[in-house]
Amino acid sequence: MNTTISTLGSHCSLQVLKGAKDEGFNTLLICEKKRYKLYKRFSFIDKLLLVDTYHDILSQEFQNQLNELNCILIPHGTLISYLKPDQIESLKVPIFGNKYILRWEADRHLKQKMMINAKLNTPKSIENKFDIDRLCIAKLHGAAGGKGYFLAHDKNSFEQASSKLINEHIISNESELYLQEYVMGVPAFIHYFFSPLSNDVELMGADRRYESDIDGIGRVPSRHQNNVNLEPTYNVIGNIPIVLRESLLTDVYEMGDNFVEASKSLISPGIIGPFCLEGVYTSDGKFVTFEFSARIVAGTNLYVNGSQYSNLFFNEEMSMGKRIATEIKNALGSAKLGKILS
Ligand code: AMP
């Protein structure tokens, strides 16, 4: 095959390129120089293209290089956190999936519109700090991996925590924060794949995140917590697998189907390939979705050998990375590449 699968070196790049290699593609990693030592260890990466920063991919010269190698670029969280939606849309390299939907992930208002259209239960948005009348979570915009998030229960606690972020130059203004009702329950991230070729929504796995230091706070007895004024943060360190109660799967599929339909009506041709619904299961087993990702999420790194769910559909170990590669291979084989690229 003379098609090359390429991605940025971070997030889930190992899984994506391993899957691509297993499916017979050439593989190329766009790699920051500081990460070269890590990525040169993996023999399934055919070519490493070194850059000073991922912004370098915006140059036409760099994109020409990718096009000469017949590259398809797989977007993931790092692409979204480095480049603005306009910049991603301006790329002249074929991107797997619908690159225009990535704007809907990055923009809180579009995101909310998509979730409402998909009939998902969502937490209440709190418009400003004077309206904080319950436990809330304050979030930074964009794919920050939970960094800088904090909890607030009233205006004062919000101001205290946000001025800390301002002092640390993480934000320059309170208005950069997005406030949402805090939903009590257990978090779950549900990984799906939508194939425009077969028209199927596939459940590929689920995970929860392991976050510092909200997941460490329970290791400190409450008398110490009260005395040292701990402010939990939500910086993602890793992921933990989840198998859902089977009786929850009816809703899981319905949510996935509804999301696909909503995406088709709002940003044609809709979602293509991986996406993730991210939320909290409350005590009555209802899922409240606080976010979605319109591309592969890093939680899928858990399932390089397939998951409990992907093993039900496929007679081989199917990671999300490999699933992307098989979709591209099937599209190439049936001359339908136009259906899965943008
Ligand atoms: P995010 O980066 O928005 O996916 O969220 C990072 C973490 O914040 C999640 O793993 C959850 O633990 C937590 N979180 C985000 N939004 C909410 C919410 N509305 N209610 C409860 N927890 C939340």
Boltz pocket constraint, residues with backbone or C-beta under 6 A from the ligand:
constraints:
  - pocket:
      binder: B
      contacts: [[A, 123], [A, 137], [A, 139], [A, 144], [A, 145], [A, 146], [A, 149], [A, 180], [A, 181], [A, 182], [A, 183], [A, 184], [A, 187], [A, 209], [A, 211], [A, 234], [A, 278], [A, 280], [A, 290], [A, 291]]
      max_distance: 6.0
